[in-house]
Amino acid sequence: MITFYPNKIVLVDYPNFNVADTLECGQFFRYHKVSNNVYNVFSLDKFAQVTTTDNVIEIQTEDVEYFYNFFALDVDYSPAICRLQQHSKFIQSAIEYGKGIRLLRQDFVETIFCFIISANNNIKRIQSIIERLCAKYGAKTTNGYAFPTVDALANATENELKQLGAGYRASYIINTAKALQQMDLTTFFNQPTKSARAQLLTLSGVGPKVADCILLFGLNKGDVFPVDTWIKKVYHNYFEMGHADNQIADYLVSLFGEDSGLCQQYLFYFERKYRQIDSNSLQ
């Protein structure tokens, strides 16, 4: 059940939503864990405090409509879960462990820069770089700093960004910001996945895995399967068909179709937590 208030959304016995699973599964970086049941969430210049108490989730925010969409609370995952569970015992186990994951509808531009920063990086370091980036170039808000605009990042210098910890990604951020200034970003939303991916791959610092993350988390394209070291392990342990690394994503999308992105999150989250499990018991 969902109840809306002027400054709050209250979810009671809401299926397939665990706040910790959703925020900590690797799809999103602008959150702060206040306690085991309280998270502060930042997106663009928006803020929400999300609290879980037993079977009740409260999303306290001045931007109710924004966070209703952000958490994809209009989506029922039950049909997708039923389809995915038919594939194997391993997928059933992964879904059971991560069934609280929701695919967040993140801002497209923010997603681009966050995942450029994420390349060859760990989550804590990604979060600290993004936090410093917002403090340096973002507008100050009541609850912190907004994510920087494209223009602000285009006008940054490599030295400034390196001082924030961006390292070699500094030039990628600036070059991509300048490229985005010249693009009509609405065209990304109206393209099929293949052509949107091709356009993303023209951006500095965007390779195949980062492009697929942007497609999934920033453009809500379900027919992608971002492949990193964890997903490669999943493939070789449970799906091995002799594909080269650059063919794994296409193969997995051929198996799971429009459910691929959701399936990827279940498998990625599960593999990171339970990679020591005997794969033979989960075939």
Contacts in CASP RR format, 6 or more apart in sequence:
PFRMAT RR
TARGET T0000
AUTHOR 0000-0000-0000
METHOD contacts of the structure
MODEL  1
MITFYPNKIVLVDYPNFNVADTLECGQFFRYHKVSNNVYNVFSLDKFAQV
TTTDNVIEIQTEDVEYFYNFFALDVDYSPAICRLQQHSKFIQSAIEYGKG
IRLLRQDFVETIFCFIISANNNIKRIQSIIERLCAKYGAKTTNGYAFPTV
DALANATENELKQLGAGYRASYIINTAKALQQMDLTTFFNQPTKSARAQL
LTLSGVGPKVADCILLFGLNKGDVFPVDTWIKKVYHNYFEMGHADNQIAD
YLVSLFGEDSGLCQQYLFYFERKYRQIDSNSLQ
1 11 0 8 1.000
1 12 0 8 1.000
1 13 0 8 1.000
1 14 0 8 1.000
2 9 0 8 1.000
2 10 0 8 1.000
2 11 0 8 1.000
2 14 0 8 1.000
2 73 0 8 1.000
3 9 0 8 1.000
3 10 0 8 1.000
3 12 0 8 1.000
4 64 0 8 1.000
4 68 0 8 1.000
5 64 0 8 1.000
6 64 0 8 1.000
7 60 0 8 1.000
7 61 0 8 1.000
7 62 0 8 1.000
7 64 0 8 1.000
8 58 0 8 1.000
8 59 0 8 1.000
8 60 0 8 1.000
8 61 0 8 1.000
8 64 0 8 1.000
9 58 0 8 1.000
9 59 0 8 1.000
9 61 0 8 1.000
9 64 0 8 1.000
9 67 0 8 1.000
9 68 0 8 1.000
9 73 0 8 1.000
10 56 0 8 1.000
10 57 0 8 1.000
10 58 0 8 1.000
10 59 0 8 1.000
11 17 0 8 1.000
11 56 0 8 1.000
11 57 0 8 1.000
11 58 0 8 1.000
11 59 0 8 1.000
11 73 0 8 1.000
12 55 0 8 1.000
12 56 0 8 1.000
13 55 0 8 1.000
14 57 0 8 1.000
14 73 0 8 1.000
15 76 0 8 1.000
15 77 0 8 1.000
15 78 0 8 1.000
16 77 0 8 1.000
16 78 0 8 1.000
16 81 0 8 1.000
16 99 0 8 1.000
16 100 0 8 1.000
16 101 0 8 1.000
16 102 0 8 1.000
17 57 0 8 1.000
17 71 0 8 1.000
17 73 0 8 1.000
17 100 0 8 1.000
17 102 0 8 1.000
18 52 0 8 1.000
18 98 0 8 1.000
18 99 0 8 1.000
18 100 0 8 1.000
18 101 0 8 1.000
19 37 0 8 1.000
19 39 0 8 1.000
19 50 0 8 1.000
19 52 0 8 1.000
19 57 0 8 1.000
20 36 0 8 1.000
20 39 0 8 1.000
20 52 0 8 1.000
21 98 0 8 1.000
21 99 0 8 1.000
21 100 0 8 1.000
21 101 0 8 1.000
21 269 0 8 1.000
22 28 0 8 1.000
22 71 0 8 1.000
22 100 0 8 1.000
22 101 0 8 1.000
22 102 0 8 1.000
22 104 0 8 1.000
23 31 0 8 1.000
23 33 0 8 1.000
23 39 0 8 1.000
23 41 0 8 1.000
24 33 0 8 1.000
25 98 0 8 1.000
25 101 0 8 1.000
25 265 0 8 1.000
25 268 0 8 1.000
25 269 0 8 1.000
26 123 0 8 1.000
26 268 0 8 1.000
26 269 0 8 1.000
27 103 0 8 1.000
27 104 0 8 1.000
27 106 0 8 1.000
27 213 0 8 1.000
27 216 0 8 1.000
27 217 0 8 1.000
27 265 0 8 1.000
28 104 0 8 1.000
28 106 0 8 1.000
28 217 0 8 1.000
29 114 0 8 1.000
29 118 0 8 1.000
29 123 0 8 1.000
29 126 0 8 1.000
29 127 0 8 1.000
29 130 0 8 1.000
30 41 0 8 1.000
30 42 0 8 1.000
30 43 0 8 1.000
30 110 0 8 1.000
30 114 0 8 1.000
30 127 0 8 1.000
30 130 0 8 1.000
30 131 0 8 1.000
30 134 0 8 1.000
30 147 0 8 1.000
31 39 0 8 1.000
31 40 0 8 1.000
31 41 0 8 1.000
31 42 0 8 1.000
32 39 0 8 1.000
32 40 0 8 1.000
32 42 0 8 1.000
33 39 0 8 1.000
34 40 0 8 1.000
34 49 0 8 1.000
37 51 0 8 1.000
37 52 0 8 1.000
37 53 0 8 1.000
38 49 0 8 1.000
38 50 0 8 1.000
38 51 0 8 1.000
38 52 0 8 1.000
39 49 0 8 1.000
39 50 0 8 1.000
40 47 0 8 1.000
40 48 0 8 1.000
40 49 0 8 1.000
40 50 0 8 1.000
40 143 0 8 1.000
41 47 0 8 1.000
41 48 0 8 1.000
41 49 0 8 1.000
41 50 0 8 1.000
41 67 0 8 1.000
41 70 0 8 1.000
42 134 0 8 1.000
42 143 0 8 1.000
42 144 0 8 1.000
42 147 0 8 1.000
43 66 0 8 1.000
43 67 0 8 1.000
43 70 0 8 1.000
43 106 0 8 1.000
43 107 0 8 1.000
43 110 0 8 1.000
43 147 0 8 1.000
44 107 0 8 1.000
44 110 0 8 1.000
44 146 0 8 1.000
44 147 0 8 1.000
45 139 0 8 1.000
45 141 0 8 1.000
45 146 0 8 1.000
45 147 0 8 1.000
46 61 0 8 1.000
46 62 0 8 1.000
46 63 0 8 1.000
46 66 0 8 1.000
46 67 0 8 1.000
46 70 0 8 1.000
47 61 0 8 1.000
47 62 0 8 1.000
47 63 0 8 1.000
47 141 0 8 1.000
47 142 0 8 1.000
47 143 0 8 1.000
47 144 0 8 1.000
48 59 0 8 1.000
48 60 0 8 1.000
48 61 0 8 1.000
48 63 0 8 1.000
48 67 0 8 1.000
48 70 0 8 1.000
49 59 0 8 1.000
49 60 0 8 1.000
49 61 0 8 1.000
50 57 0 8 1.000
50 58 0 8 1.000
50 59 0 8 1.000
50 60 0 8 1.000
51 57 0 8 1.000
51 58 0 8 1.000
51 60 0 8 1.000
59 67 0 8 1.000
59 71 0 8 1.000
61 67 0 8 1.000
68 74 0 8 1.000
69 105 0 8 1.000
70 104 0 8 1.000
70 105 0 8 1.000
70 106 0 8 1.000
71 102 0 8 1.000
71 104 0 8 1.000
71 105 0 8 1.000
72 102 0 8 1.000
72 103 0 8 1.000
72 104 0 8 1.000
72 105 0 8 1.000
75 102 0 8 1.000
75 103 0 8 1.000
77 102 0 8 1.000
77 262 0 8 1.000
80 259 0 8 1.000
80 262 0 8 1.000
81 95 0 8 1.000
81 99 0 8 1.000
83 259 0 8 1.000
84 91 0 8 1.000
84 95 0 8 1.000
84 256 0 8 1.000
84 259 0 8 1.000
84 262 0 8 1.000
84 263 0 8 1.000
84 266 0 8 1.000
85 91 0 8 1.000
85 92 0 8 1.000
85 95 0 8 1.000
87 255 0 8 1.000
87 256 0 8 1.000
88 238 0 8 1.000
88 282 0 8 1.000
88 283 0 8 1.000
89 282 0 8 1.000
89 283 0 8 1.000
90 238 0 8 1.000
90 279 0 8 1.000
90 282 0 8 1.000
90 283 0 8 1.000
91 263 0 8 1.000
91 266 0 8 1.000
91 267 0 8 1.000
93 270 0 8 1.000
93 282 0 8 1.000
94 266 0 8 1.000
94 267 0 8 1.000
94 269 0 8 1.000
94 270 0 8 1.000
94 271 0 8 1.000
95 266 0 8 1.000
97 266 0 8 1.000
97 269 0 8 1.000
97 270 0 8 1.000
97 273 0 8 1.000
97 274 0 8 1.000
98 266 0 8 1.000
98 269 0 8 1.000
98 270 0 8 1.000
99 266 0 8 1.000
101 262 0 8 1.000
101 265 0 8 1.000
101 266 0 8 1.000
101 269 0 8 1.000
103 216 0 8 1.000
103 217 0 8 1.000
103 220 0 8 1.000
103 261 0 8 1.000
103 262 0 8 1.000
103 265 0 8 1.000
104 217 0 8 1.000
105 218 0 8 1.000
105 220 0 8 1.000
106 217 0 8 1.000
106 218 0 8 1.000
107 147 0 8 1.000
107 218 0 8 1.000
108 185 0 8 1.000
108 188 0 8 1.000
108 189 0 8 1.000
108 214 0 8 1.000
108 218 0 8 1.000
108 219 0 8 1.000
109 150 0 8 1.000
109 180 0 8 1.000
109 185 0 8 1.000
110 147 0 8 1.000
111 213 0 8 1.000
111 214 0 8 1.000
111 217 0 8 1.000
111 218 0 8 1.000
112 176 0 8 1.000
112 180 0 8 1.000
112 200 0 8 1.000
112 203 0 8 1.000
112 206 0 8 1.000
112 214 0 8 1.000
112 218 0 8 1.000
113 133 0 8 1.000
113 147 0 8 1.000
113 148 0 8 1.000
113 153 0 8 1.000
113 173 0 8 1.000
113 176 0 8 1.000
113 177 0 8 1.000
114 126 0 8 1.000
114 130 0 8 1.000
115 206 0 8 1.000
115 210 0 8 1.000
115 213 0 8 1.000
115 214 0 8 1.000
115 217 0 8 1.000
116 169 0 8 1.000
116 172 0 8 1.000
116 173 0 8 1.000
116 176 0 8 1.000
116 204 0 8 1.000
116 205 0 8 1.000
116 206 0 8 1.000
116 210 0 8 1.000
117 126 0 8 1.000
117 129 0 8 1.000
117 130 0 8 1.000
117 133 0 8 1.000
117 166 0 8 1.000
117 169 0 8 1.000
117 173 0 8 1.000
118 126 0 8 1.000
118 210 0 8 1.000
118 213 0 8 1.000
119 169 0 8 1.000
119 205 0 8 1.000
119 207 0 8 1.000
119 209 0 8 1.000
119 210 0 8 1.000
121 129 0 8 1.000
129 164 0 8 1.000
129 165 0 8 1.000
129 166 0 8 1.000
132 164 0 8 1.000
132 165 0 8 1.000
133 148 0 8 1.000
133 161 0 8 1.000
133 164 0 8 1.000
133 166 0 8 1.000
134 144 0 8 1.000
134 145 0 8 1.000
134 146 0 8 1.000
134 147 0 8 1.000
134 148 0 8 1.000
135 145 0 8 1.000
136 148 0 8 1.000
136 156 0 8 1.000
136 160 0 8 1.000
136 164 0 8 1.000
137 148 0 8 1.000
137 149 0 8 1.000
137 152 0 8 1.000
137 153 0 8 1.000
137 156 0 8 1.000
138 145 0 8 1.000
138 146 0 8 1.000
138 147 0 8 1.000
138 148 0 8 1.000
138 149 0 8 1.000
138 152 0 8 1.000
139 145 0 8 1.000
139 146 0 8 1.000
140 146 0 8 1.000
150 177 0 8 1.000
150 180 0 8 1.000
150 181 0 8 1.000
151 177 0 8 1.000
151 181 0 8 1.000
153 173 0 8 1.000
153 174 0 8 1.000
153 177 0 8 1.000
154 174 0 8 1.000
154 177 0 8 1.000
154 178 0 8 1.000
154 180 0 8 1.000
154 181 0 8 1.000
156 173 0 8 1.000
156 174 0 8 1.000
156 177 0 8 1.000
157 174 0 8 1.000
158 170 0 8 1.000
158 171 0 8 1.000
158 174 0 8 1.000
159 170 0 8 1.000
160 170 0 8 1.000
161 167 0 8 1.000
161 169 0 8 1.000
161 170 0 8 1.000
161 173 0 8 1.000
161 174 0 8 1.000
162 170 0 8 1.000
166 173 0 8 1.000
169 205 0 8 1.000
171 204 0 8 1.000
172 204 0 8 1.000
172 205 0 8 1.000
175 203 0 8 1.000
175 204 0 8 1.000
175 205 0 8 1.000
176 203 0 8 1.000
176 204 0 8 1.000
176 205 0 8 1.000
176 206 0 8 1.000
179 202 0 8 1.000
179 203 0 8 1.000
179 204 0 8 1.000
180 203 0 8 1.000
187 199 0 8 1.000
188 196 0 8 1.000
188 199 0 8 1.000
188 200 0 8 1.000
188 219 0 8 1.000
189 219 0 8 1.000
191 199 0 8 1.000
193 215 0 8 1.000
193 221 0 8 1.000
193 222 0 8 1.000
193 223 0 8 1.000
193 224 0 8 1.000
196 215 0 8 1.000
196 219 0 8 1.000
196 221 0 8 1.000
197 211 0 8 1.000
197 212 0 8 1.000
197 215 0 8 1.000
197 224 0 8 1.000
200 206 0 8 1.000
200 211 0 8 1.000
200 214 0 8 1.000
200 215 0 8 1.000
201 207 0 8 1.000
201 208 0 8 1.000
201 211 0 8 1.000
206 214 0 8 1.000
208 227 0 8 1.000
208 246 0 8 1.000
208 249 0 8 1.000
209 226 0 8 1.000
209 227 0 8 1.000
209 228 0 8 1.000
212 224 0 8 1.000
212 225 0 8 1.000
212 226 0 8 1.000
212 227 0 8 1.000
212 249 0 8 1.000
213 226 0 8 1.000
215 221 0 8 1.000
215 222 0 8 1.000
215 224 0 8 1.000
216 222 0 8 1.000
216 224 0 8 1.000
216 226 0 8 1.000
216 261 0 8 1.000
216 264 0 8 1.000
222 257 0 8 1.000
222 258 0 8 1.000
222 259 0 8 1.000
222 260 0 8 1.000
222 261 0 8 1.000
222 262 0 8 1.000
223 253 0 8 1.000
223 257 0 8 1.000
223 258 0 8 1.000
223 260 0 8 1.000
223 261 0 8 1.000
224 249 0 8 1.000
224 253 0 8 1.000
224 260 0 8 1.000
224 261 0 8 1.000
224 264 0 8 1.000
225 231 0 8 1.000
225 248 0 8 1.000
225 249 0 8 1.000
225 252 0 8 1.000
225 253 0 8 1.000
225 256 0 8 1.000
225 260 0 8 1.000
225 261 0 8 1.000
225 263 0 8 1.000
225 264 0 8 1.000
226 249 0 8 1.000
226 261 0 8 1.000
226 264 0 8 1.000
226 268 0 8 1.000
227 235 0 8 1.000
227 245 0 8 1.000
227 248 0 8 1.000
227 249 0 8 1.000
227 252 0 8 1.000
228 268 0 8 1.000
230 268 0 8 1.000
230 271 0 8 1.000
230 272 0 8 1.000
230 275 0 8 1.000
231 248 0 8 1.000
231 252 0 8 1.000
231 264 0 8 1.000
231 267 0 8 1.000
231 268 0 8 1.000
231 271 0 8 1.000
232 245 0 8 1.000
232 248 0 8 1.000
233 271 0 8 1.000
233 275 0 8 1.000
234 267 0 8 1.000
234 268 0 8 1.000
234 271 0 8 1.000
235 243 0 8 1.000
235 248 0 8 1.000
235 251 0 8 1.000
235 252 0 8 1.000
237 279 0 8 1.000
238 279 0 8 1.000
238 282 0 8 1.000
238 283 0 8 1.000
239 251 0 8 1.000
239 252 0 8 1.000
239 255 0 8 1.000
241 251 0 8 1.000
243 251 0 8 1.000
252 260 0 8 1.000
252 263 0 8 1.000
252 264 0 8 1.000
253 260 0 8 1.000
256 263 0 8 1.000
END
